[in-house]
């Protein structure tokens, strides 16, 4: 698929089971079941080959959407880290406070 540029191909591939693949596979399967129900056929028993086909297509599309999503987030992280390196004066480290300095003193009310 041509959605991810060449620089994104160095990223690790996403897992086979990911949220986009599972959701879109379920959408494909449910759409086949709904089509069976609309055409007054037994929803689960007829057109099993179509159910498998649409679920597989949904899984494939979800996998490639996840690949593109990983590339986009990696690109944004790279750009953000580059900006932080170029402008260190805007990202000065804050002074460390202890937990006792942050929490207000406790006075129980009875």
C-alpha positions as YAML, in Angstrom:
chain: A
units: angstrom
residues:
- id: 1
  name: UNK
  ca: [0.00, 0.00, 0.00]
- id: 2
  name: UNK
  ca: [1.26, 3.45, -0.81]
- id: 3
  name: UNK
  ca: [-0.06, 5.35, 2.20]
- id: 4
  name: UNK
  ca: [3.15, 5.21, 4.23]
- id: 5
  name: UNK
  ca: [6.19, 7.01, 2.72]
- id: 6
  name: UNK
  ca: [9.59, 5.32, 2.51]
- id: 7
  name: UNK
  ca: [10.82, 6.89, 5.75]
- id: 8
  name: UNK
  ca: [7.95, 5.21, 7.60]
- id: 9
  name: UNK
  ca: [8.94, 1.75, 6.42]
- id: 10
  name: UNK
  ca: [11.75, 1.64, 8.97]
- id: 11
  name: UNK
  ca: [9.16, 1.52, 11.78]
- id: 12
  name: UNK
  ca: [8.29, -1.78, 13.38]
- id: 13
  name: UNK
  ca: [5.13, -3.30, 11.90]
- id: 14
  name: UNK
  ca: [2.02, -3.16, 14.08]
- id: 15
  name: UNK
  ca: [0.71, -6.30, 15.70]
- id: 16
  name: UNK
  ca: [-1.67, -8.47, 13.70]
- id: 17
  name: UNK
  ca: [-4.34, -8.00, 16.37]
- id: 18
  name: UNK
  ca: [-4.90, -4.29, 16.96]
- id: 19
  name: UNK
  ca: [-7.93, -2.17, 17.74]
- id: 20
  name: UNK
  ca: [-8.47, -0.88, 14.19]
- id: 21
  name: UNK
  ca: [-8.29, -4.36, 12.68]
- id: 22
  name: UNK
  ca: [-10.68, -5.82, 15.23]
- id: 23
  name: UNK
  ca: [-13.21, -3.00, 14.88]
- id: 24
  name: UNK
  ca: [-13.21, -2.91, 11.09]
- id: 25
  name: UNK
  ca: [-13.34, -6.68, 10.88]
- id: 26
  name: UNK
  ca: [-16.41, -6.60, 13.12]
- id: 27
  name: UNK
  ca: [-17.96, -3.87, 10.96]
- id: 28
  name: UNK
  ca: [-17.41, -6.01, 7.85]
- id: 29
  name: UNK
  ca: [-18.92, -9.08, 9.46]
- id: 30
  name: UNK
  ca: [-21.93, -7.18, 10.83]
- id: 31
  name: UNK
  ca: [-22.53, -5.54, 7.45]
- id: 32
  name: UNK
  ca: [-22.72, -8.98, 5.83]
- id: 33
  name: UNK
  ca: [-25.15, -10.15, 8.52]
- id: 34
  name: UNK
  ca: [-27.28, -7.02, 8.07]
- id: 35
  name: UNK
  ca: [-27.38, -7.55, 4.32]
- id: 36
  name: UNK
  ca: [-28.58, -11.11, 4.90]
- id: 37
  name: UNK
  ca: [-31.25, -9.91, 7.32]
- id: 38
  name: UNK
  ca: [-32.46, -7.17, 4.95]
- id: 39
  name: UNK
  ca: [-32.77, -9.70, 2.12]
- id: 40
  name: UNK
  ca: [-34.80, -12.05, 4.41]
- id: 41
  name: UNK
  ca: [-32.14, -14.75, 4.54]
- id: 42
  name: UNK
  ca: [-30.94, -16.49, 7.69]
- id: 43
  name: UNK
  ca: [-28.44, -13.92, 8.99]
- id: 44
  name: UNK
  ca: [-25.74, -16.23, 10.36]
- id: 45
  name: UNK
  ca: [-26.13, -19.28, 8.13]
- id: 46
  name: UNK
  ca: [-26.29, -17.88, 4.61]
- id: 47
  name: UNK
  ca: [-23.47, -16.22, 2.76]
- id: 48
  name: UNK
  ca: [-20.75, -17.39, 5.12]
- id: 49
  name: UNK
  ca: [-18.20, -16.82, 2.36]
- id: 50
  name: UNK
  ca: [-19.30, -13.15, 2.19]
- id: 51
  name: UNK
  ca: [-19.05, -12.84, 5.97]
- id: 52
  name: UNK
  ca: [-15.50, -14.17, 5.92]
- id: 53
  name: UNK
  ca: [-14.58, -11.99, 2.93]
- id: 54
  name: UNK
  ca: [-15.91, -8.76, 4.44]
- id: 55
  name: UNK
  ca: [-14.33, -9.52, 7.82]
- id: 56
  name: UNK
  ca: [-10.97, -10.16, 6.10]
- id: 57
  name: UNK
  ca: [-11.22, -6.94, 4.08]
- id: 58
  name: UNK
  ca: [-11.99, -5.01, 7.27]
- id: 59
  name: UNK
  ca: [-9.01, -6.63, 9.02]
- id: 60
  name: UNK
  ca: [-6.70, -5.71, 6.11]
- id: 61
  name: UNK
  ca: [-7.88, -2.09, 6.01]
- id: 62
  name: UNK
  ca: [-7.59, -1.79, 9.81]
- id: 63
  name: UNK
  ca: [-4.04, -3.12, 9.74]
- id: 64
  name: UNK
  ca: [-2.96, -0.53, 7.17]
- id: 65
  name: UNK
  ca: [-4.77, 2.27, 9.00]
- id: 66
  name: UNK
  ca: [-2.80, 1.32, 12.13]
- id: 67
  name: UNK
  ca: [0.42, 1.37, 10.10]
- id: 68
  name: UNK
  ca: [-0.36, 4.87, 8.87]
- id: 69
  name: UNK
  ca: [-1.36, 5.98, 12.38]
- id: 70
  name: UNK
  ca: [1.96, 4.72, 13.81]
- id: 71
  name: UNK
  ca: [3.85, 6.57, 11.07]
- id: 72
  name: UNK
  ca: [1.95, 9.80, 11.76]
- id: 73
  name: UNK
  ca: [2.60, 9.67, 15.51]
- id: 74
  name: UNK
  ca: [6.29, 8.83, 14.95]
- id: 75
  name: UNK
  ca: [6.62, 11.79, 12.58]
- id: 76
  name: UNK
  ca: [4.95, 14.14, 15.08]
- id: 77
  name: UNK
  ca: [7.20, 12.87, 17.89]
- id: 78
  name: UNK
  ca: [10.28, 13.36, 15.72]
- id: 79
  name: UNK
  ca: [9.25, 16.93, 14.84]
- id: 80
  name: UNK
  ca: [8.46, 17.76, 18.46]
- id: 81
  name: UNK
  ca: [11.79, 16.40, 19.74]
- id: 82
  name: UNK
  ca: [13.64, 18.30, 17.01]
- id: 83
  name: UNK
  ca: [11.88, 21.52, 18.04]
- id: 84
  name: UNK
  ca: [12.81, 20.94, 21.68]
- id: 85
  name: UNK
  ca: [16.46, 20.42, 20.69]
- id: 86
  name: UNK
  ca: [16.47, 23.60, 18.57]
- id: 87
  name: UNK
  ca: [14.84, 25.78, 21.27]
- id: 88
  name: UNK
  ca: [16.15, 24.62, 24.68]
- id: 89
  name: UNK
  ca: [15.51, 28.07, 26.22]
- id: 90
  name: UNK
  ca: [11.76, 27.48, 25.98]
- id: 91
  name: UNK
  ca: [11.99, 24.16, 27.82]
- id: 92
  name: UNK
  ca: [14.05, 24.88, 30.90]
- id: 93
  name: UNK
  ca: [13.86, 22.23, 33.63]
- id: 94
  name: UNK
  ca: [11.68, 23.19, 36.58]
- id: 95
  name: UNK
  ca: [12.98, 23.06, 40.13]
- id: 96
  name: UNK
  ca: [12.15, 19.86, 41.94]
- id: 97
  name: UNK
  ca: [9.75, 20.09, 44.86]
- id: 98
  name: UNK
  ca: [9.24, 17.51, 47.53]
- id: 99
  name: UNK
  ca: [5.81, 16.09, 48.20]
- id: 100
  name: UNK
  ca: [5.68, 17.89, 51.56]
- id: 101
  name: UNK
  ca: [6.09, 21.24, 49.80]
- id: 102
  name: UNK
  ca: [3.18, 20.54, 47.47]
- id: 103
  name: UNK
  ca: [0.63, 19.19, 49.97]
- id: 104
  name: UNK
  ca: [-1.06, 21.63, 52.31]
- id: 105
  name: UNK
  ca: [-0.92, 20.92, 56.03]
- id: 106
  name: UNK
  ca: [-3.70, 18.67, 57.28]
- id: 107
  name: UNK
  ca: [-5.97, 19.98, 60.04]
- id: 108
  name: UNK
  ca: [-8.79, 17.58, 60.90]
- id: 109
  name: UNK
  ca: [-12.18, 19.16, 61.56]
- id: 110
  name: UNK
  ca: [-14.17, 17.46, 64.32]
...
